[in-house]
Amino acid sequence: MQLLPSPELTLSPLLTFASRAMDPHETLVKNPYAHISIPRAHLRPELGQQLKAGSSSAESQPLPITLVPGICHVLFPTVLPLGPGLCRELSAAGRALRVLTGFLKACGLLGGLYLFICSLDILSSAFQLLGSKVTGDIFKDNVVLSNPVAGLVIGVLVTVLVQSSSTSSSIVVSMVASKLLTVRASVPIIMGVNVGTSITSTLVSMAQSGDRDEFRRAFGGSAVHGIFNWLTALVLLPLESAAAPLERLSALMLGAANLQPGGHAPDILKVLTRPLTHLIVQLDADVLMGSATGNATNRSLIKRWCGTREQTAAGNSSHCGAAAGVPCPGKNGSASEGPVPCRHLFAGTALADLAVGLILLAASLLVLCSCLVLIVKLLNSTLRGRVAQAVRTVINADFPRPFGWLSGYLAMLVGAGLTFVLQSSSVFTAAIVPLIGVGVISLERAYPLFLGSNTGTTTTALLAALASPSDMLLSAVQVALIHFFFNLAGILLWYMVPILRLPIPLAKHFGNLTASYRWVAVAYLLLCFLVLPLAAFGLSLAGGAVLAAVGAPLVVLLLLFALVTVLQRHRPAWLPRRLRSWAWLPLWLRSLEPWDLLVRRCCPCKACSPPQAAAKEAHCYENPQVLASQQL
């Protein structure tokens, strides 16, 4: 057992070693790229001559060295004057222990990811149990659905309630096929469905709120998905209301195609998760669809019976034969069908759907947060040093010039392909967020991955639409095509031209805000997915004139504010002297500090205080300046 630092080792301010005894089987330099300053006299003579020839530093100045595992014997003599065992090679027992630890970490990572995906499925079921009746009531008013703004808001709220864009899209398809909803009225709802599905990744990012830098990156990465969907919806909704380009294009494609029913969406992920999730709860999709299409029943959404089975009358002569009126088996006997009870935790419960939904919601959130903490911890301990550098290089690398612009489109194809295989955009985006938080995937690379995921989930919906009955085939395919063209138009708007990739700087701004004010993340969720949609919904119910009278000035004011802010940063000379800064505004209109004080007074707990950088488990602490300089 030895202690660090050695008295002969001069540490630079970039690194601080923990002053505790070290395990003899562990490498003492835990950070593989630890920067230390070493006197030149302590190096091998030949290495010192090589470094001296290529360095302009004075001979007496300490030489900054990067310690890399496995080459410490190259940098230092056999007898280390810097302290015995500084870069000691691992023994056989140490290497075996390291291999075993790596294997257990990999198993823990896969197990945590599996439980994380299952908890997302249970969370969706819980929200469906809680919001099934509300969902049916929302879709019943056809007058409200004919309003484009109300349709957009309804799509957002329903997807937030059921936590499944596939379920929301299926409801819309059923209503269009049942002639309860026109294709034109379904377009804003599909836009809202696309917006509402981005809340899952934002909720997942909240699990990393304990660490300032991780939360900054994770929330910025999740926000870029929602910002893209909102910007696309706000641009295309007026165009669709005026000229219906998505409806016309989908109808044109539908007329040119020779559709044949019978396609099926892949079911790879469900095959893996169904054995566990079906033991917990099973839902009857027909009840939810019937509630939305007006064929509501008083049945519970919880599935009680799972098919039928043959029951053959059997027994002795007192129970079969001509005297009993029951044919005996084996003598031209007949079989009857009986229902098979489902085998899951709530199959025979007497609890109401609301109570079961609350139980599942609490349990799934607990498992979800626990799995996220486990995944983040394992990623932090595994993806470090050379491994982390290699992963970052591979994932965030660009093609050599002049083909660097193709890297983003390749990332889109990867995102679309993985979403197509997983058959769930929520699972893919939720799995990407922790990787963004730990710094493995940059925001610039995550952005095309999210866009590809949006497109991939529409191809899955298209295959599912092809499997619809013949009477619903055309409506289902047209709705799926509208969903696809909506995401394709978003890519054309906010990705093809680099200067128009506005979601990236906006997401970075939100990430920086949440690093200083943690409550901004909660405010973003409430405003973007609840308060503002409900306010727009209420104004739309009052009439188009009221909505225009209230909404138009607000939109113009926000656009002017954004324009002036951009000019203040880049072209202040173009503005009048008074508008070159916002100093003339009251403090509560130009700063979040007064609001932060108000939130802290109302919520004095630690949950509302700024997140602190978590202490690292390694024997040395990361340089905070280096971490803060990393890009989102």
Secondary structure, DSSP 4 states (H G I P E B T S, - for coil): ---SS-TT-B--TT-EE--S---TTS-S--STTEEEEE-GGGS-HHHHHHHHHT--S-TTSPEEEEE-TT-HHHHS-SS-TT-TTTTPPP-HHHHHHHHHHHHHHHHHHHHHHHHHHHHHHHHHHHHHHHHHHHHHHHHH-HHHHTSHHHHHHHHHHHHHHHT-HHHHHHHHHHHHHTTSS-HHHHHHHHHHHHHHTTHHHHHHHGGGTTSHHHHHHHHHHHHHHHHHHHHHHHHHHHHHHHH-HHHHHHHHHHHHS---S------HHHHHHHHHHHHH--B-HHHHHHHHHT---S--SB--EEEEEEEE----TTTSBTTTTBPPTTSS--EEEEEEE--STTTT--S-HHHHHHHHHHHHHHHHHHHHHHHHHHHHHHS-HHHHHHHHHHHH--PSTT-TTHHHHHHHHHHHHHHHHHT-HHHHHHHHHHHHHTTSS-HHHHHHHHHHHHHHHHHHHHHHHHTS-TTTHHHHHHHHHHHHHHHHHHHHHHTSSGGG-THHHHHHHHHHHHHH-THHHHHHHHIIIIIHHHHHHHHHHH-HHHHHHHHHHHHHHHHHHHHHHHHHHH-GGGS-GGGG-STTS-HHHH-SHHHHHHHHHH--SGGGSPPPPPPPSSSEE--HHHHHHS--
